[in-house]
Amino acid sequence: MADAARKVATYDDALAAPPHMVAEIVDGELILSPRPASAHGAAASTLGEELGPPFKRGRGGPGGWIIVDEPELHLAGNVLVPDLAGWRRERMALLSTRGTTAGGTPVSDNAGGAGGSSVSGGSKASGT
């Protein structure tokens, strides 16, 4: 028997997720995960503290980076929320309240925001 056609998740599906869940869209599938546990959050915060001085401020490193905790990234139809992401400052002149595309370009604020749902946190670290 043929499988029923799979519904491709939309951003509205992610926004409708329960507020205690992290909602991401990967290859058209809505992925819901619980918010990270306290130990996970502490580890991500420590990593951000270590990256800040050399990469953001240039103390013992290259400087010129923007490091963001749990950004909402819109990449080729996917909605991803890594623990941390980084961009060279010149590639991301503005920080959007809504998210960024693969090149670090802010997504239009007209497209909506995370609202009451938690379209944030929970994936592995990444950056461009």
Residue pairs with C-beta under 8 A, 6 or more apart in sequence:
6 28
6 29
8 28
9 25
9 28
9 29
9 30
10 25
11 25
11 79
11 111
11 112
13 23
13 25
13 30
14 23
14 24
14 25
14 30
14 79
14 117
14 119
15 23
15 112
15 114
15 115
15 117
15 119
16 117
17 23
17 30
17 32
17 117
17 118
17 119
18 32
18 117
18 118
19 116
19 117
19 118
20 34
20 35
20 118
21 32
21 33
21 34
21 35
21 117
21 118
22 32
22 33
22 34
22 35
22 36
22 81
22 118
22 119
22 120
22 121
22 122
23 30
23 31
23 32
23 79
23 117
23 118
23 119
24 30
24 31
24 33
24 78
24 79
24 80
24 81
24 119
24 122
24 123
25 31
25 77
25 78
25 79
26 78
26 80
27 78
28 77
33 122
34 122
35 118
35 121
35 122
36 44
36 83
36 121
36 122
40 83
44 69
44 83
44 84
44 125
45 69
47 83
47 84
47 125
48 67
48 69
48 84
51 65
51 67
51 84
51 86
52 67
53 59
53 60
53 61
54 60
54 61
54 62
54 63
55 61
55 62
55 63
55 64
55 65
55 67
55 86
56 63
56 65
56 66
56 67
57 63
58 64
64 88
64 89
64 90
65 86
65 87
65 88
65 89
66 86
66 87
66 88
66 89
66 92
66 95
67 84
67 85
67 86
68 84
68 85
68 86
68 87
68 95
69 83
69 84
70 81
70 82
70 83
70 84
70 120
70 121
70 122
71 81
71 82
71 85
71 99
71 100
72 79
72 80
72 81
72 98
72 99
72 100
72 114
72 119
72 120
73 79
73 80
73 81
73 82
73 85
73 99
73 100
73 101
73 102
73 126
74 99
74 100
74 101
74 107
75 101
75 102
76 102
79 99
79 119
80 123
80 126
81 119
81 120
81 121
81 122
81 123
82 123
82 124
82 125
82 126
82 127
83 121
83 122
83 123
83 124
83 125
84 125
84 126
84 127
85 100
85 125
85 126
85 127
85 128
86 127
86 128
87 100
87 104
87 127
87 128
88 104
91 103
91 104
91 128
92 100
92 104
92 105
92 106
94 106
95 106
96 106
96 107
96 108
96 109
97 109
97 113
98 106
98 107
98 108
98 109
98 111
98 112
98 113
98 114
99 106
99 107
100 106
100 107
101 107
102 128
103 128
104 128
114 120
